[in-house]
Amino acid sequence: MAAIIQTPDDIARGVAALCALDDRMARLHGLCGQPPLRRQQGGLEGLAWIIVSQQVSVASARAIWARTHQVFTPFTADRLRTAPDADFRAGGLSAPKIRTLRAVAEALAGGFDLDGLGDLPADEAHKRRTAVKGIGPLTADIYLLFCLGHADAFAAGDLALQEASRLAFDLDARPPAAALAGLAEAWRPWRGVAARLLWAYYARVKWGREGAPVQG
């Protein structure tokens, strides 16, 4: 069974392991301290929020989510499956996001075990999640990281992680997803904590504060 990050103590265990594995992680920890837990609601609503918040500002995402949640009461897979497009548009959702939410709802109605992904190795969980039409690698990884707390999930496609890696490791350019994923291999089975350290470092460098936005 995969390790799950549920408490700050779990973060501390991961940080200790990373510092022993990689001097660069130890340096980041010395600069930023313990990274935040950053857990959020899982299940259908947790995944739906990630989808809704993609490629829009935080303020816009919150407004769209509030309208969508008001329209879809109860917020269930069956409700999403059977609703007309007009209901989704009333919430302010784009056509691609409507298709993705419908695909997720269909998968859940067909028996897809969303929460059970946390019991799988990160790579297998990622593969199963992206098998649902419309769920890209970054969406899958963000869900595994923050909704399920998978300790070894890593969002290599996240722009903030890429930029943090460039800055922290003095790279010539921002590493693309494949290159960053290769770099992160050294941090198994705590890549999820490594990601949190890198986000904390990015926030410190860019804004001088803890926590960084996810480019979901």
Secondary structure, DSSP 8 states (H G I E B T S, - for coil): ---B--SHHHHHHHHHHHHHH-HHHHHHHHHH-S--------HHHHHHHHHHTTTS-HHHHHHHHHHHHHHSSS--HHHHHH--HHHHHHTT--HHHHHHHHHHHHHHHTT--SGGGGGS-HHHHHHHHHTSTT--HHHHHHIIIIIS-BTT---TT-HHHHHHHHHHTT-SS---HHHHHHHHGGGTT-HHHHHHHHHHHHHHHHHSSS------
